[in-house]
Amino acid sequence: MTRTIPDVRTVAMAVTDGMLHFELSLAHEVFGGDPVGGADPWYAFAVCGSAAVRVGRFRLEPDHGLDRLAHADTVIVPGWADVDEDPPADLVDAVRAAHEAGARVVSLCTGAFVLAAAGLLDGMRATTHWAHTEALAARHPRVRVDPDVLYVDNGSVLTSAGKAAAMDLCLHLVRLDHGSSVANALARRLVVPPHRDGGQAQFVTTPVPAPGNHPLSALFPWVMERLDQPLTVEDLARRARMSSRHLGRHFRAVTGTTPLQWLLTQRIRRAQELLETTGDSVESIAAATGMGTATTLRRHFNRTVGVPPDTYRRTFRSRPSAAILP
C-alpha cells in the first residue's frame, strides 16, 4: 500500500478514562517533542478526547474532541488498562471514522482491543502485549493475533506489542516518515535502541539482558565495527569463543533471531544511513556494508525495505551535498 504523506504530518492521540499513562506519555514524547535530526517540519500533535480524562494518577485535558481524529494523518490509540471491559462506544466510533477518512491508525500495547472493536483488524495480522494475546484472539476471532512480534505494520493499520515495544513502533513510524537517520537521532536523544530485532517472545519468560549481562554483549559492538567484512557464523562463533550451535542458541535467546538474519539486518540499516547521509555510490555502499556487490545489496535491500536503494535515497536524502554517484 502506498501512503501519501503531507509536508506537515498531523498526529492525534485518542484518550479516554482507563488508558495507560506509559504508552500515552511515550507517544507524546516522540510526536509532540522538538524536531530532531534536521527534520523540518516535524509533527503537529494533538490530544483528543470527549472530556477531561483520568490516566492513572494523572488528569489530562484534551486539546480537541474525538471528532478531530477524522482530520488527522495518524491516529494513536494508547494502551487500554482493563481489557476485560469493552472500550467506550464513542472512542470506537471515532477511531473507525478516522480510518474511513484515510488516517493511519496505530495502537500501542492493549490499544489493539480498541482497533479490534472498531473492526479495523478483521482478517489482519496484529499483536498486543504478550499477556493479553490469547484474550484478544478469543474475543476477536477474525483477528490473526501474532504473539511473537514487537509490532505489525499493515499499511494503514499498525499494532504494537506491550510496553517498550510501543517505542519500537513509534520509531518505526518516524523512520517511515523521515528516514533512518532522523529515527536514529531521535533514538539517541531518548537513549533507546533505534531498532530491535526479534519479537516479544524473547521477553515472555526471560528478562531483557542488561549490557554486559549476556554472552553476546562483547560480540555485538565487535561486529558493528566490521560490517564491511564478509563475516560468517563461524567468524562470530570463534570471536564469542563458542560453537556455532551455541551461538545460534544465544542469538535466539537475546535477539529472537538467527546470527545471519541479525547480521543482514545490521548491514541493511548501515546501508540506509549511508544512502541518507553520503553521496557514495551503491557499489561503494555495498562494499562498506559487506554486501559485496551492488546487485547483492539491491536484492536484499529491496526485499527488506520494500524499495530499491536509489528510490530510498531519493525519498530520505537528509541534506544536499555533492553530486551522487550512480
C-alpha positions in Angstrom: 0.0 0.0 0.0 1.3 3.4 -1.0 0.9 6.2 1.6 0.5 9.8 0.7 2.4 11.8 3.3 1.8 15.6 3.5 4.5 18.1 4.4 3.1 18.6 7.9 2.1 15.4 9.4 -0.7 15.7 12.0 -0.8 13.1 14.8 -3.8 12.9 17.0 -3.8 10.8 20.2 -7.2 9.4 21.3 -7.7 9.4 25.1 -10.4 8.3 27.5 -10.6 7.2 31.0 -8.8 3.9 31.7 -5.8 4.3 29.4 -2.2 3.6 30.4 0.0 6.6 31.1 3.2 4.9 30.0 2.2 4.5 26.3 0.4 7.8 26.3 3.4 9.8 27.6 5.7 7.8 25.3 3.7 8.8 22.2 3.7 12.4 23.3 7.5 12.4 23.8 8.0 11.1 20.3 5.5 13.0 18.2 4.9 16.0 20.5 8.5 16.8 21.3 11.0 19.0 19.5 12.2 18.1 15.9 15.4 16.1 15.7 18.0 15.2 13.1 17.2 18.1 10.8 13.6 17.0 10.2 11.5 20.1 9.2 8.6 20.2 9.5 8.1 17.7 12.4 4.6 16.6 13.6 1.6 18.7 14.6 0.5 16.8 17.7 -2.9 17.0 19.4 -4.6 15.1 22.3 -8.2 14.3 21.5 -11.0 13.1 24.0 -14.6 13.7 24.7 -13.8 15.3 28.1 -11.1 15.6 30.8 -9.8 12.1 31.5 -8.1 10.3 34.4 -4.9 8.5 33.3 -3.6 6.5 36.2 -3.0 9.2 38.9 -3.0 12.0 36.3 -5.7 14.2 35.0 -5.5 15.1 31.3 -7.3 17.9 29.4 -7.7 17.1 25.7 -7.0 19.8 23.1 -9.9 18.7 20.9 -12.9 16.4 20.9 -12.8 12.8 19.4 -14.3 14.1 16.2 -10.9 15.7 15.4 -9.4 12.2 14.9 -11.0 12.2 11.4 -8.9 15.1 10.4 -5.5 13.6 11.4 -3.0 11.9 9.2 -2.1 9.5 12.0 -4.2 8.4 15.0 -2.6 6.9 18.1 -4.6 4.7 20.5 -2.6 4.1 23.7 -2.9 1.1 25.9 -6.2 0.2 27.4 -6.0 -0.7 31.1 -8.9 -3.1 31.6 -9.0 -5.5 28.6 -12.0 -7.3 30.2 -14.1 -4.1 29.7 -15.5 -3.0 26.3 -13.9 0.3 25.2 -16.3 3.3 25.1 -18.5 3.3 22.0 -17.7 6.9 21.2 -14.0 6.1 21.1 -14.5 3.0 18.9 -16.8 5.0 16.5 -14.3 7.9 16.3 -11.3 5.6 15.6 -13.4 3.8 12.9 -14.4 7.1 11.3 -10.8 8.3 11.3 -9.7 5.2 9.4 -12.5 5.5 7.0 -11.4 9.1 6.4 -7.9 7.9 5.4 -6.0 8.1 8.7 -3.1 5.8 9.5 -4.4 4.2 12.8 -1.8 2.9 15.3 -2.4 1.0 18.6 0.1 0.8 21.3 0.1 -2.3 23.6 -3.5 -3.1 24.5 -4.9 -0.3 22.4 -5.3 -3.1 19.9 -8.5 -4.0 21.7 -10.0 -0.7 20.6 -8.9 -1.2 17.0 -10.4 -4.8 17.1 -13.7 -3.5 18.5 -13.8 -1.0 15.6 -13.4 -3.8 13.1 -10.1 -2.5 11.8 -8.2 -5.7 12.5 -10.6 -8.2 10.9 -8.7 -10.5 8.7 -5.4 -8.8 9.6 -2.3 -9.9 11.4 -2.0 -7.9 14.7 -0.3 -8.0 18.1 -0.6 -6.7 21.6 1.0 -7.3 25.0 2.0 -11.0 25.2 0.0 -11.4 28.4 -3.2 -10.5 26.5 -2.7 -12.1 23.1 -5.0 -15.0 24.0 -7.7 -12.7 25.2 -7.5 -10.7 22.0 -7.7 -13.8 19.9 -10.6 -15.2 21.9 -12.7 -12.0 21.9 -12.0 -11.2 18.2 -11.6 -14.5 16.3 -11.4 -12.7 13.0 -8.1 -11.1 14.0 -4.9 -13.1 13.2 -3.1 -12.5 16.5 0.7 -12.9 16.4 2.1 -13.1 20.0 5.8 -13.3 18.9 6.5 -9.9 17.2 7.2 -6.4 18.5 4.9 -4.7 16.1 2.9 -5.4 12.9 2.6 -2.9 10.0 -0.4 -3.5 7.8 0.0 -0.2 6.0 -2.9 1.9 7.2 -3.3 -0.1 10.5 -0.4 -0.8 12.8 -0.3 -2.5 16.2 2.5 -2.9 18.8 3.3 -5.4 21.5 3.4 -4.3 25.1 5.2 -1.5 26.9 8.6 -0.8 25.4 7.5 -2.3 22.1 5.4 0.8 21.7 8.6 2.8 21.4 9.7 0.4 18.7 6.6 1.1 16.7 6.8 4.8 17.2 10.4 4.9 16.0 9.2 2.7 13.0 6.7 5.4 12.2 9.3 8.1 12.4 11.6 6.0 10.2 8.8 5.7 7.6 8.0 9.4 7.6 11.5 10.9 8.0 14.1 8.1 7.3 16.5 6.1 9.4 18.9 9.0 10.1 16.2 11.0 11.8 14.8 8.0 13.6 18.3 7.1 14.8 18.9 10.7 16.0 15.6 10.5 18.0 16.6 7.2 19.5 19.9 8.7 20.6 18.0 11.6 22.3 15.7 9.2 24.0 18.6 6.8 24.9 16.9 3.8 23.4 17.9 1.4 20.6 16.9 2.7 17.1 15.8 -0.8 16.1 15.4 -4.1 17.9 15.3 -7.4 16.0 13.3 -10.4 17.0 10.0 -10.4 18.8 8.3 -10.2 22.1 8.6 -14.0 22.6 12.1 -13.3 24.0 10.6 -11.3 26.8 7.9 -13.7 28.0 10.0 -15.9 30.2 13.4 -14.3 30.3 14.5 -10.8 31.4 15.8 -8.2 28.9 19.5 -8.7 29.0 21.4 -5.7 30.6 24.5 -4.5 28.9 27.3 -6.9 29.8 24.9 -9.4 31.2 24.7 -11.9 28.4 27.3 -13.9 26.4 27.0 -11.7 23.3 27.5 -8.3 24.9 31.1 -8.0 23.7 30.3 -9.6 20.3 27.7 -7.0 19.1 30.0 -3.9 19.1 32.8 -6.0 17.6 30.5 -6.9 14.7 29.2 -3.4 14.2 32.8 -2.2 13.7 33.4 -4.8 11.0 30.2 -4.7 8.9 32.4 -4.1 5.8 33.9 -7.5 6.2 32.5 -10.8 4.9 31.7 -12.2 8.4 30.3 -15.7 8.7 28.6 -17.5 11.6 31.9 -19.3 12.2 33.7 -16.0 12.5 31.1 -14.8 15.1 31.3 -18.1 17.0 35.1 -18.0 17.0 35.1 -14.4 18.4 32.5 -15.4 21.0 34.5 -18.5 21.9 31.7 -20.9 21.5 30.4 -23.4 18.9 28.1 -22.3 16.1 25.3 -24.2 17.6 25.7 -22.5 21.0 26.0 -19.1 19.2 22.7 -19.7 17.5 21.0 -20.6 20.8 22.3 -17.4 22.5 21.2 -15.3 19.5 17.7 -16.7 19.7 17.6 -16.0 23.4 19.0 -12.5 23.2 17.7 -11.2 19.9 14.9 -13.6 18.9 16.5 -14.3 15.5 19.5 -16.1 13.9 23.0 -14.8 13.7 22.9 -14.5 9.9 19.5 -12.7 9.9 20.7 -10.3 12.6 23.9 -9.6 10.7 21.9 -9.0 7.5 19.6 -6.5 9.3 22.6 -4.6 10.6 24.1 -4.4 7.1 20.8 -3.1 5.7 20.5 -0.5 8.5 24.0 0.7 7.8 23.2 1.0 4.1 20.1 3.0 4.9 22.2 5.5 6.9 24.9 5.8 4.2 22.2 6.3 1.5 20.7 9.1 3.5 23.9 10.9 4.7 26.5 10.4 1.9 26.9 10.7 -1.8 28.6 7.3 -2.1 27.6 5.1 -5.0 25.5 2.0 -4.4 28.6 -0.1 -5.3 30.7 1.7 -2.6 27.9 1.3 0.0 27.7 -2.4 -0.9 31.4 -2.7 -0.1 31.1 -0.6 3.1 28.3 -2.8 4.4 29.9 -6.2 3.5 27.3 -6.9 0.8 29.9 -7.4 -1.8 28.3 -6.1 -5.0 25.6 -3.5 -5.8 23.4 -6.4 -7.2 23.5 -8.2 -3.9 22.8 -5.0 -1.9 19.9 -4.1 -4.2 18.3 -7.6 -3.9 18.5 -7.7 -0.1 17.6 -4.1 0.4 14.5 -4.3 -1.8 13.4 -7.5 -0.1 13.9 -6.0 3.4 13.0 -2.3 3.0 10.5 -2.7 0.2 12.1 -0.3 -2.3 15.4 -0.2 -4.2 18.3 1.7 -2.7 18.1 4.5 -5.3 14.4 5.1 -4.5 15.1 5.1 -0.8 17.9 7.6 -1.3 15.6 10.0 -3.3 12.9 9.7 -0.6 15.1 10.1 2.6 18.1 12.1 1.5 18.8 14.1 4.6 20.8 17.0 3.3 22.0 18.4 -0.1 25.6 17.5 -0.9 27.9 17.0 -3.9 26.6 15.0 -6.9 25.6 11.5 -6.0 27.5 8.9 -8.0 25.4 6.3 -10.0 
